[in-house]
Each structure stands twice: as C-alpha cells, then as structure tokens.
Amino acid sequence: MLKLKQQQMTWATIQRPARTKLSGLFLLVGLGNPGAKYCQTRHNAGIKTLDALVNTSGVEFRKQPKLSAEICRTQLFDRECLLVRPTTFMNHSGQTVRAVLDYFRLSMENLLVAYDDLDLLPGTVRLKQGGGHGGHNGMRDIFRHMENTNFMRLRIGIGHPGHKDAVTDYVLSRAPAKQEKLIMESIETARAVIPDVLAGRVAKAIKNLHTAEALPDE
C-alpha cells in the first residue's frame, strides 16, 4: 500500500451535504481486502487505483467505522471527490458502498467502482457504464445492495490462472514482477482518463482509454 502524507482532517471535513442542496461529490470506490496481508495482492488492484490518484497530493485516507470504510475527500481535476476503500472484506463491499451513497446522498451517475478482473489480461483496463457483475464477488455484493446498477466500472486486468479451482489462491497472491508492472501501467493509463470521467465526458474517456491501449510500445 502506498504511504500517504499526513494531513490534519476531522470528521467534520467529510460531513454529508445539507439536505437542501444537491451534492456535487463524485464517489470513487476501490475494491480490495483490508490489511497488510492483502495490500499487494492482485485482488487489491482497485485500491491501488485510488492510491495512484492521490499519491502525489499529500492527502490521507481516514477510517470511518460507521461507514465501514477508509475515506479521503479531496479535489481531483477540479471536481470534489470522495475516494473510498471498504474496510469490509471483498465479499461484503456492497455494505460500504450502500452506506456511503446513503450518507452523502449520492446518485449512481456520480459513482465509479474500480476492481480487478480475471477476464482481462494484465496490462488491460476497461471502462464501461452499466452491465453485469461478471462473477466478481465484490461487485456481486454491490449488486445485492443496489436497486440501480447503472454505474461506471473500471476493470483492471489481472489475468486468469487457467482453472477455476486455482482462482482464490491466484487473486489473493502477489503477481510476479512482470505481471505487476503491467497491472500498474494499466492503472496509470486509466488515471489519464479520469479527468474526462469527472467532467462527465464518459464516452470520450472510454475512447481515449481504449485508443491508448491500442498504441504500440515505443
């Protein structure tokens, strides 16, 4: 897990907006498992994506037990954002997402969830609006807690071990150096289109992301 610089912050700084106002907050959720044991595993690619967004900003995530989350509220590319890392384990991610959405009164169009994807090769990343959960346990639990699942997903490819019986050990282990380099490069590629996502230019973000992936290496 990337180490973030300390910043003085109180619970008041992330209080929910007044009931009389619409919230302009954008919610970015990175899925993964809590604790040092899991921080470098493939399954934590979603959390690593959030870390990449804030690793030069000097902000820190703070635990919010009532929401079962670590939360950072900050400005990203001229948009006020909530970055959320669930402190539940992956299979209960929906509990956190539902709690944060309700507390801050956020809508689906202001939600993006980043997570690892077995069906994509390392180095591949995909952005889409809506769709199914693809068998991902964290996404499956989010679906359980949602009536509307038409939110944005950022899928970070981690590859597949080749047999379903090997999946659990595979996602809960660290990728070898070559694979990990590809995964981190794909996260940086995704980071470059986040400004368009936050500005509501999702179609442009998708086009630019997939175009960037298609470009040959120099």
Secondary structure, DSSP 8 states (H G I E B T S, - for coil): ----------GGGG----TTS----EEEEE----STTTTTSGGGHHHHHHHHHHTTT----EEEGGGTEEEEEEEETTEEEEEEEESS-GGGHHHHHHHHHHHHT--GGGEEEEEEETTS-TT-EEEEES---TT-HHHHHHHHT-S----EEEEEE----SSGGGHHHHHTS---HHHHHHHHHHHHHHHTTHHHHHTT-HHHHHHHHHHHHHS---
